[in-house]
Amino acid sequence: MGKVGKAIRATIAAAFILHGLAGPAGTQEHGHDDAVTQPATPSVHVEKMKAGNENFVRLHGREYRLVHSKGQQPSLIVMQCADSRDDLVTQAQLPPGYAFEMGVNAGNIINTEEASLVANIIYHLKHLKGQNRAYVVMGHYGCGGIKGLDEWEHLEPEIAKHLRLALPAKEFVEKQLRNRRLNVSEETRHRMIVEANVLAQIRNLMSIQQVRSAVEQRHLAVMPVISDINTGELHFGLPTLQQHGLLEHAKAEFGIQKWLQGQHRLQDQQLARLGPFRPQDRRMPAESRNFPKTRVRPTAFRRK
Ligand SMILES: [Zn+2]
């Protein structure tokens, strides 16, 4: 199953790198000329992966053998962006066998016309028996896919076709800013669209009848999560929409209020830690170029 997501991730990530959308803060990537004139050398990557994997197996091989002996029973199923800097399993230090990949693509978009994505969802729902199951749709700040919505008409048709399912999020935020005469920074606007897009994708997820009935019967929960790629922090809620009084409007816009019951407690806890909202505090610093690019799963696999 993971191979499908990885293939989509590779295809779309390649397209985004070519388009320059994958760079920090949406800036153009440099060094394409070098990439064209110098032959690719996969052996460098093999050496890097081999060394990393030897270390990984030394640290975590035992946990993997344990999971293998029991079979996988993933409680979570995850949709996240293809961005190389965010990964729920890594950032939440989840153990192997805990999170199943619904899909990975630019903008964490749930396109129910994609057979592979729907097959992943149905397979998890019908054939895997994790306890206390939840579906996570994770967006991230600094998302090149979301920034791409601002140059929609210039995108390659393949990318535009993919990202069209995120357009309702941008339209919702722009309408709200206009109607309420809210004057926010470009960064805040971006964060609002990232968060609204998670809700828009949850709407798409809930259009799958089997998912909807599992949620209605309380066999399944649905969770919006936001990753901050500047810090690696995860938000279990949508803080920018909430802080600007738009969260309930966004849920209503996408018709998903009743399916997000129980999310308030998590959000409130997270927001309580943030303290009262002061707009000048929430400006995001320039994106860090130092965030580790690897997706090596960290040392949290040891069970307590
Ligand atoms: Zn992204």
Residues whose N, C-alpha, C, O or C-beta is under 5 A from the ligand:
A	BS01	ZN	C81 D83 G107 C143 G144 G145
